[in-house]
Amino acid sequence: MKKVLLLFILSTANLCYVYAQDKAIEWPAYGGDPGGMRHAASTQITPDNIQQLKTAWTYRTGELDYYKDNDAAEKAAFEATPIMVEGTLYLSTPSNRVIALDAVTGNEKWMYDPRVNLKNGYSEITSRGVSTWPGPDYHGESVQRIIYVATIDGRLIALSAATGKPMADFGKKGTVDLRKGVGNISVTSPPAIIGNTIVIGSSMGDNQRLDYERGVVRAYDALSGKLLWSWDPIPRKENDPGYATWQGEKAAQTGAANAWSILSADPERNLVFIPTTSPSPDYYGGERKGQNLYANSIVALNASTGKVVWHFQTVHHDVWDYDNAAQPALITVQRAGKDVPALAVGTKMGHIFLLHRETGEPLFPVEERPVPQSDVPGEQTYPTQPFPILPKPIGVQKVGPEHAWGLTEEDKKVAEQRIASFRNEGVFTPPSLQGTLVTPSNAGGVHWGGVSFDPQRQLLITNVNHLVAVIRLIPREQLKAEESKSEAVLRAETGRQEGTPYVLKRDYLFTRDETGIKMQSKPPWGTLLAIDMNTGELKWEVPLGFMYDPKQFPDAVNWGAINFGGALTTAGGLTFVAATVDSYFRAFDTETGKLLWQTLLPAGGQATPMSYQINGKQYVIISAGGHGKLGIPLGDYVIAYALE
């Protein structure tokens, strides 16, 4: 293994590892660094030469062949961001195959297939990437590099980076069973690596029943696979300070509050940061009254012990599916002329919280404000919610008949009538028997694509959905009658919420017909924006993508689009993002938000790009494999771009 000979330091928060042999700037973790800034150190590609960016190579994973003879294509999404270390790219496919590619040519070095049975009815068929040990914080002797993949059927597998073969001394012949002692969980995100410790969360569909599996976070020894510690985000012991925040006879049955997104690590402080999600079920909390710590929180754990160091709850008593879906970004900001270690997290509510990394204290004021209360029998919503004063909330915060939209006047009138029929009093309006417009929706605001941070410009960049959800609770005994008298109710997504009195019906503020999607709320429906994290002020916001063909509707370029996948910033002053339903890959000027470059991908780009430099050339990589649930064209492409 090549040894690290030089650290290329851009700021106290941005370490990029450079190898003397070829001056390679690597991408050793999902978010570029253990703290997930998603910032590339290379300055080669700039606003001045971006028009010279061309395809350098294309690799096809063959993944579509794995969807034959099953219904995986309906749930599959190629959301992977590769890592690059020592001249090799490593990535995972939705079926959890791990592939190693030459970082210069894109030629395959090896492929490992864990043989996941795709017929097992998974909620999601995706894998956002792999992890590697040793991590950037390792400074010991040369060791054999290991690649880790966590699978949707609940396995943690360690592979030789050189050969792709399982590491025989890890777990049982290279595998740890993550379902042992926990239950039927999946994993869709790569684990965090801190020192010699692997920390991993889990994924589960959490609107089908009350007594879901526990959302435990666990740590394993990187070499042996031995379990080191386990932390349950739902307090089970009376001496835990959060225990009293779970009230009700069935509260102890509650599961989930898991961490399905990307975890962040701070090796210097020996901390790992856990973004937890909603408890089960996620749209009715009558069986789990109270604040519900440590669900819907950012929790800092001691990486050696799993003990809670601090916690900050972003939503109290979640009944909106407001998971913390985005990776917390560990950044450095300026306060009174001094560097301050911080953590920035974007949320589905459109709230961006900036916290002190060592204490969890907000670096911009946060206040508790009264919010609308539930009128559903049995429910008891929390009286207040935390609102950041800065940055100001982003995304659609409220919608009324005056916000109705349609391509024709008739479509607009239909939208007005539909909007008027539902309850909506702004963000945190709770689900109702009448039906509630949830703004922002469970798809964001900021979604799992998260945020990126340019440390030189002190700008936080994120793409946002402006999508409205329609949520209705139906008494269980009335479900069949309601479905029989309404096609809209029948078509809506159903969450059984077994163990509670109510079934969930979830839809969105658009309709579909033979012509495609008809949006019913005013554009933009997707934007890209930049926030100065020293002042908290919005610097710019621009539409991202298009939902309708600009040739037929020229204004569509100003309307934005639904998007899933994150953005990448570079030291060269560019922000790269795909994500949109129109399947374009774009580059913007980070300073101004001006669109500078775009290219049509061969399939949907619902992933976050990455970048590295090797042999004096900078490459930008995007996975283009589409999204089955969104109806975005599927594919199996990994595409590299570089200057001609």
Disulfide bonds with the S-S distance in Angstrom:
none
